[in-house]
Amino acid sequence: MLNKKVTAMDVARLAGVSQSSVSRAFSKNASISIKKRKLILDAAEKLGYQPNAIARGLITNQSRIIGIVMRDVQNPFYPEVLEKFYSRLSGEGYQIMFINSQNDEIQEHEVSQLIEYSVEGVIITDALLTSAAVQKLNRNGISVVLFNRYISDSMSNAVICNNFSAGQKIGQYLLDTGHLQLGFISGPANTSTSLDRSRGFMDTLQKQGIESIPMEDGGFTYQGGFAAAKKLMKHHEKMDALFCANDIMAFGAIDYLTTAGYRIPEDISVIGFDNVTMADWSSYALTTWKQPVDEMIQQAVKLMLDDISGQQEKPEMNFVDGCLIERASVKDRR
């Protein structure tokens, strides 16, 4: 026989208070005395009572749920980001609803799922969001923040590493260290991250009279980086430096180069972008551009909470500067 579920009324009866007092005791920032809150929490613990967050959300019209939509969980950058978002939002009293999108573009049923669970906001990382999807979320009172990417003329907040400036500085760094035969492995052409890194990189090179360099699309994946490096070296054996638009492609490129007999960095330098934990492993010792993830997450959460609370007048697009992390994968050839 099933045990009867303990309710807020049972707690109220034991504590000798009203049911509304029990609700306030379990609500963050609710008006209730310390003495009464302790009385109620003690009664709840004795009975084994746990409030129903969904039911409370229906009453207060505040679900305290934030959706996070992420596509490429195989890229170590994003699980690290997810963990940090979870910690930050939990500290603000929010629960996380995670959607691992199986497509490049967020699907209609995924948008409907977010609406169905009455999320208060959605953070989109590497999945693409159409303007129609943004409008549907906004019509349902759901705040949207794009993380690590942006859409021009979007109605959404966005927090992004300053990828164009980073690309410029990486280009200058490789030139300053005496590299002359450069190559580039990009991510998908439809992502602002890869486009801005590429544009910044080429902006610096073109100012130095280098109009074009060999490029291959690595799709932001390990396998893509491996294959792209193989293609580039097949036709450009004298290449002395390779810029990969993210770390996971750089790992793939390094693994191809070492299996093909190239010494890193003696024969060819490799530089990445993100500074994921694996970049510091001795097998890679990857020089890379560090995305300021902690600051980006802090800004993204602030934008979302300001929007949810009605303190924001219009969407913001915040660019955050990162920095170069030098390890052992780039040789000074001067």
Disulfide bonds with the S-S distance in Angstrom:
none
